[in-house]
Amino acid sequence: MRGSVRHLYVHVPFCAHRCGYCDFVTVVGREGLHPRYVDSLLAELELEREVLAQPLETVFLGGGTPTFTESGELRRLLAALPLAGEVTVEANPETVTPELARLLREAGVTRVSLGAQSFRPDLLRVLERQAGPDDVRRAFYHLRDASFDNISLDLLHGIPGQSTSDLELDIDQALALAPEHVSYYELEAKPGTRFTHAHGAELARQAEAMEGYFELVIERLTDAGFRWYETANFCRAPEHAQGRDLRSRHNLAYWLGRDYLGLGIGAVSTLDMQRRRNTPRLNAYIAALAGGEAPTREVELLDASVRANERLMLGLRLDTGLPVADAAEALDLAALGRMERLGLATRRVRGDGPGTLALTPRGRRLGGAVTAELLA
């Protein structure tokens, strides 16, 4: 593990407002703490630097809203991070100005993930989003003007009040911007949140429509030249992108079971046979690192069977599948035979090896239900 980890996640939790459906580790406002938090991130990086390879393959700043962070502190953080082939920053549209876009580009960011969620004003109000459709479009063009050629749009389906025609219009608006990548997630509202209290009955109705929404998203985006490379993720196919592979390299590392280091409050790391999660408490995190100590962490020891199960579950989310040998310990061969006969899974065998296991397009649409059947 020493010096071999090639993927770094940095959690920047600050937001202007906490949306009702959000269950990420976030902190509203607290601008006065931005410098101290960046100090803490860089102190944690120094404590952990020996596990990182040089250069890295990917760095990902997530949140929260990293682009809500005071611009000087965001610039300082980006300048201090290790070099990487892909550097992604998540952004909310209302935070993206021409100056912010130029800051990101000059700081070496190669990819921006823009949280659009929807282009329907009424649905954005339901989600309690600060940005409107015009803000999304404006932010996108600011990034284009700053020479970003790898922009991802994050969108949701299953929003309370959303109809099939709303979803069609959202897809139309997204395609009109011609992004390189689209992440289309099913809205998940955690039980007990104010969002579920406010929209519980409508969320239940939407749950029944999710399969149809998912089918529509897949059909529209693939017809438009996007590769459906992961359950909720689409990128322009190489033949529509001058041969470029526009998959998210950072997220691919997760789905391929690679080790990664996470910095910041609530950040998760998977290092060899250990998974750890930093404290979600901002003041405790800052205090520990100001004293030269690592933050408090929950640590889970992983055995070979857990890693094999995760490898199977995550690998089958990809259109490429995974080598059978990588998940042999987790695979129920009898169940695999049934899934093959039902046209839900397939093995691609080359030579004398065990080959590659993948779900068929129909199997991928059913997703987790098929994967659960395959687990030994």
N, C-alpha and C positions, 0 to 999 in steps of 0.2 A: 504493500500500500504506500510506503514511503516514496514520495515524489512521483507517484503514478496516477493520481487523480486528475482528470482532464476537464472536469465540468464544475463550475462554480455558480451557486445561486446566492443572490444578495437580496435580503428582504428589507424593503423600505416602506414602513407601515403608514406613513402620514397621508391623511385624506382631508379634504375640505368638509366632507359630509359622509356619514355612514349610511349606505343604502339598506333598506329594510330586509332584503333577502341575503345580505352578505354575512358569511361566517368566517371570513379570513381574519387574521390577526391585524387589526388596524388601530390607528390612533387619530382622533379628530383634532385638527389644528396643531397646537403645541409648537408653533413656529420657533419659539425660544429654545426648544430642545433640539432643533435640527443640527446645529454644530456639534453638540455633545454626542448625538447619536452617530453622526458620521465619524467622530473620534473613536467611538466604541466599535463601530464596524471595522475600522482600520486596525484597531488594537487586536480585535479577534482574528483578523486576517494574519497579522504578524504571529500570533500564537499558533496558527494552523498552517502557516505557509509551507512547512516542510512536507506536508502530504501532497502538495500540488506539483504537477508536472510543469515544465516550461518548454514552449508556451502552452497555454490551455487551448482546448478545442472550442469551448463555449463559456460565456458569462451571460447570466440572465438577471436583470434587476426587475423584481416583481414587488407586489404590494397588496394592500395599500395603493397609493398613487405615487410612484417614484417621481413623476414630473411635477407633483405638488411641492416637493422639497425645494427650499430656497435655492435659487439658481446657482449662487456661488458655492454652496455646499454640495449640490449635485455635481458641479464641475470638479470640485476637489475630490469627491469620491471616485468619479469616473477616471480621473487622471492617475489615481493611486492603485487602481485595480490591475491585475496582471494582464498582459497581452493575450488576446484570444482571436481565433479565426472568425467566430461569430459572437457579436455582442448585441444582445436584445434588451430593450427597455420597454416596459409597459407604460402606456400614457392614457390619461383621460382626455377627451377632445377639448374640453374647456381650458385645459392648462397649456395647450400647444399654440404658442405664438411664433411668428417668424424668428424671433430671437432665441426661443427655446429650441426650435428645430435646428438652427445653426449651431447652438451650443452642443447638442447631441452629436451632430455630424462632425464638428471639429474635435470632439472628445473621443472619436473613434467608434461610436455606435454604428453598427451595420444594419440593424433591423429594429423596427418599431412595431409593437403590438398595440393597436388602437382600440380602446374599449367603446365600441359603438353601441352594442346591445340591440338597438332597433332604430329605424328611421321614422317610426310613427310617434308623433308628439304625445298622444294619449297614453301609449304604452310606456314611453319614457317617464311620464308622470307617475304611472303605477309603480315603476321600478325606483322612483325617487331619484332619478338621474339628474345631474346638474346641467348636462349638455342637451341641446336640441339637435335636430337633424342638420340644420345649417352649421352648427358648431362642428359636427362630425366632418362634413364636407370641407369646411374651412381648414380644420386641422390636417386633413389628408393632403390638401393642396399646399399647405405650409411645408409639410414634410417632403412633398415632391419638389417644391421650389428649393429646398435645401439639399437636393440631389439624392434623396433616399430612393433606392430602387428595390427595396424589399420591405413592404409594408403589409402587415396582417390586420384584418378586421375581426374583432371578437363580436359575435352576435348570439342572441338567445332565441329559442323557440319554446312555446309552452307558457308564455307570459299571460297572467290573468287578463281576460278580455281579448286576447289575440284570436283572430280568425284565420282561416286558410288564405283568404284574400290579403289579409295583413301580412302574412308570411311571404306570399308571392311578391308583394310590393317591397318588402324589406330586401328580398333577394335581388329584385330588379335594381334597387338603389345601390346595393353593394356591388353588383356587377358593373354598373355604370361608372363606378370609380376605378375599375380595373386594378384591384389589389393583386399582389403576388400570392397571397395566402389568406384563407378564411378559416377561422375556428367557429363552429356552430354548435353551441352547447345547449343541452336540455336544461331548462331552469330547474334548479333544485332549491327548495326552501326548507330549511331545517325545522322540524317540529318544535313548537314552543316559542318561535320567534314572533315578533309583532307582525311580520309579513304573513305568516300562516294564520294568525288570528284574524287579520284583516281580509284575507283572500282565500280562506280554507276551502269553501265550497267550490269556488271557481278553479282553484288548483286541482281539486279532485276531478272536475270536468275536463280540464286540460290534460290530465294524466291519461285519460281514455283516448285523447286525440294524438298523443305523442308519436305513436308509430306512423300515422299518416303524415305528420309534419316531417318526421325523419326521412321518410321515403321521398317527400317532395324536395327537401334540401339536397339529398344525394342526386336525384334526377336532374334538378336544375343546374347544380354546380358541375356535375360531370358532363352534361350536355354543353356547358360553356367552356369546356377545355380544362377543367380542374381534375387533378388526380385525388381520389379519395384514399389517402394513404394511411389514415388512422381513423378510428371510430368517429371522432368529432372534428377531424382536421382535413383540410383540402389545400392543395397548392397547385399553381399552374403547372400542367404537365410539361416535361422538357421540350416537347415538340411545339409548345406554345410559349416557350420562355427562352429561346435561343440556346437550348440545351442545358440550361441551369437546373440544378437540383434545389428546389425551393422549400423542401421540407424543413421544419424547425429542427436544427441539429441538436439544440439543447434538450428539447422534449424527447427527441429520439433516444437520447442517452438514457432517460428514465425508462422508456418503453423497452429498450434493449437490455435493461438490467445492469447498466454501468454504475460504477461508484461516482458519487458527487459530494461536494462539500457545500453546506448551507451556512450562511452568516446572517445574524440579526435575530430579532425577537421572533419566537415561534418557528424559526427555520429548522428544517430537517436535513440531516446528512445520512447517507448510507456509505459506510466505509468498511470494506471487507465483510465481515460477519457481524457487523454492529450497526444498528440504526439509533440515532439520537435526535432529540428534539430540544431546542433551546427554550428557556423560560419565555412565556409570552408577556411577562411583566416588564414594561419599559424601564421603570426606575431601577428595578433590581438588576436588569441587564447592564445599564449604564454604570451603576455603582460597582458591580463586579469587575468590569473591564477597566474602570478608572483606577481600581486597586491592583491592576496587573493580573487578575485572575480570570479564568474562563467562566462564562455564565453557568448558572445552574442548568442541568440538562436531565431529561428523562432518557435512559439508555435501555434499548431492547437488544438482547443478543439473538442473532439469527442463526438457525441451523440450516443444514443443506436442504432439508425438505421445504422449509419456508422460502428459501431463495428459489428453489425449483418451482414451487407453486406460483410465486410472483412472476417468474420468468414466463411461465405458461400463460397466465392471465393477461399480462401486459403484452407479450409477444403476439398473441392472437388478435390484439387490437389493430395490428399492422397489416397492410395488404401483402407484405412480403412473408408474413408468418414467421416461423422460427425453426432452427434446426431441431429435429426430434431429439437428438442427443442432449440438448440443453435442458430439456424438461422431462426426460424419460422417467425420472423418479416420481413425477407428479401426474403422469399420464395414465388414464385407465384405457388400456388397449381394447377391451371389449366395447366400451362406450365409443371409442374412436371408430370401431367397425360399424356401429349403429349410425353414427353421425355421417360416415361416408356413404352408407346405403341410402340415407335420407337426403343426400346432396347438400349437407351442411358443412362438411369438412373434407379436406383432401390431403393426401400425402404425395409429394413430388420426389421421386426416387431417382438418383443418378448414380450409376455404378453400383458398388457393393455396400455403400453406406446406408444409414437409416433414413436419410433424406430430410425433407423439409415439411413441416406441418403448417397448414393454413386453413382458415375458414373460407368457404365459397362466398360470393357476394350475398347470397341468401342467408348463409350462416352469420356473416358479419352484421346483417341487419338485425338479427335476433340477438347477437352479441353475447352479453353475460350469461344468458340462459344456456347457450351451447357450451360456453367455456366451463360453466359449473358442472355440466354433464361429463366433461372430459377429465375433470380432476379425480385422481385416484382416491 
